[in-house]
Amino acid sequence: MQLEEERSLCQRYANRIRSYGRCHLRDGAAAEDLVQQVLLVLLQSLRAGRVKDVQNLDKYVFGICRNASMEMRRRTIRARRIAEQSAVAAPPEGYEPSSPLDAAQLDRCLERLEPRARGVVLATFVDERDAQEVGRSMGLSAGNVRVIRHRALAQLQRCMQRSEL
């Protein structure tokens, strides 16, 4: 298929796909995303020879539209569900916050950490640097920084809880 034929197909179907997207997704930006996604799948399928009946291309295009729009709706619903589950709820009635942080105890607990773990914790929470930056400065991978930070925070938590007893 030549470039001009592909361009002609894209122009032919873009408005139809956009209308389908607006109707079924009820969002202009999502409809534009659908146009891009469907045309990409269509062109890849044509180039790979997966379209058997080019005469019934309309059915093929709208089949792609249907599948892609269902997947987009599923993704939106899944993202909304995750956001709702992770949203912070108001504290329950009668909730009493824990005692104020004992800064001196926190300093003592930080001193007990090994130097590398202390460096990771301070770079993360005092300097507000992400795992990538901390890793580059310390010669570690970002994954290693996250593991060190996780273990250090667990150790700090245990240390702080012992002081409350």
C-alpha positions in Angstrom: 0.0 0.0 0.0 1.4 3.4 -1.0 1.8 6.4 1.2 -0.9 8.3 -0.7 -3.4 5.4 -0.3 -2.7 5.2 3.4 -3.2 9.0 3.8 -6.5 8.7 1.9 -7.7 5.9 4.2 -6.8 8.0 7.3 -8.7 11.0 5.9 -11.6 8.8 4.9 -12.0 7.2 8.4 -10.8 9.9 10.8 -14.1 11.8 11.2 -16.1 8.6 11.4 -13.9 7.2 14.1 -14.0 10.6 16.0 -17.8 10.6 15.8 -17.9 7.0 17.1 -15.6 8.0 19.9 -17.6 11.0 21.0 -20.8 9.0 21.0 -19.4 6.0 22.9 -16.8 7.6 25.1 -18.5 10.9 25.7 -15.2 12.7 25.8 -13.5 14.8 23.1 -10.0 14.0 24.2 -10.7 10.3 24.4 -12.3 10.4 20.9 -9.1 11.9 19.6 -7.1 9.2 21.3 -9.4 6.6 19.7 -8.8 8.1 16.2 -5.0 7.7 16.7 -5.2 4.3 18.1 -7.6 2.9 15.5 -5.8 4.3 12.5 -2.5 3.0 13.9 -4.0 -0.5 14.2 -5.6 -0.3 10.8 -2.3 0.7 9.1 -0.3 -1.9 10.9 -2.8 -4.6 9.9 -2.9 -3.5 6.3 0.9 -3.4 6.1 1.1 -6.9 7.7 -1.5 -8.3 5.4 -3.9 -9.3 8.2 -6.9 -7.7 6.4 -8.5 -10.3 4.3 -11.4 -8.4 2.7 -10.3 -4.9 1.8 -13.7 -4.4 0.2 -15.4 -4.5 3.7 -12.9 -2.3 5.4 -15.7 -0.3 7.1 -16.6 -3.3 9.2 -13.0 -3.9 10.1 -12.4 -0.3 11.1 -15.5 -0.2 13.3 -14.6 -3.6 14.8 -11.3 -2.0 15.9 -13.3 1.0 17.2 -15.5 -1.1 19.3 -12.7 -3.1 20.8 -10.5 -0.1 21.4 -13.3 2.0 23.0 -14.3 -0.9 25.3 -10.6 -1.2 26.4 -10.4 2.6 27.0 -13.6 2.5 29.1 -12.2 -0.5 31.1 -9.0 1.4 31.7 -10.9 4.5 32.8 -13.1 2.5 35.2 -10.1 0.6 36.6 -8.2 3.9 37.2 -11.2 5.4 38.9 -11.6 2.4 41.1 -7.9 2.5 42.1 -8.2 6.2 42.8 -11.2 5.7 45.0 -9.6 2.9 46.9 -6.4 4.9 47.5 -8.1 8.1 48.4 -7.5 9.2 52.0 -10.6 9.1 54.0 -11.4 11.4 56.9 -10.3 10.0 60.2 -13.0 8.1 62.0 -14.9 9.8 64.7 -13.1 9.8 68.0 -9.7 9.3 66.4 -6.8 10.6 68.5 -3.6 11.4 66.7 -0.5 9.8 68.1 1.8 11.8 70.3 4.0 14.4 68.7 7.2 13.2 67.1 10.1 13.1 69.4 12.8 14.7 67.3 15.6 13.8 69.7 14.6 10.1 69.5 14.4 10.3 65.7 17.9 11.7 65.6 19.1 8.8 67.8 17.4 6.3 65.6 18.9 7.9 62.5 22.3 7.6 64.0 21.8 3.8 64.5 21.2 3.4 60.7 24.2 2.3 58.7 25.7 5.3 56.8 24.4 4.3 53.3 20.8 3.8 54.6 21.0 7.1 56.5 22.2 8.9 53.4 19.3 7.4 51.3 16.7 8.4 53.9 18.1 12.0 54.3 18.5 12.5 50.5 14.9 11.3 50.0 13.1 13.1 52.8 15.3 16.1 53.6 16.7 16.9 50.1 13.4 15.7 48.5 15.2 13.7 45.7 13.7 10.7 43.9 15.3 7.3 43.7 16.8 7.9 40.3 18.7 11.0 41.6 19.8 9.4 44.8 21.0 6.4 43.0 23.1 8.4 40.5 24.7 10.4 43.3 25.5 7.2 45.4 26.4 4.9 42.5 23.3 2.7 43.1 20.4 1.6 40.9 17.0 3.2 41.6 15.6 -0.2 42.6 18.4 -0.7 45.1 17.7 2.8 46.6 14.1 1.9 47.0 15.0 -1.4 48.8 17.5 0.4 51.1 14.9 3.1 51.9 12.2 0.6 52.6 14.4 -1.4 55.0 15.7 1.8 56.7 12.2 3.1 57.2 11.2 -0.2 58.8 14.2 0.0 61.1 13.3 3.6 62.0 9.7 2.7 62.7 10.8 -0.2 65.1 13.3 2.1 66.8 10.7 4.9 67.3 8.1 2.4 68.6 10.5 1.0 71.2 11.0 4.5 72.6 7.2 4.9 73.1 7.0 1.9 75.4 
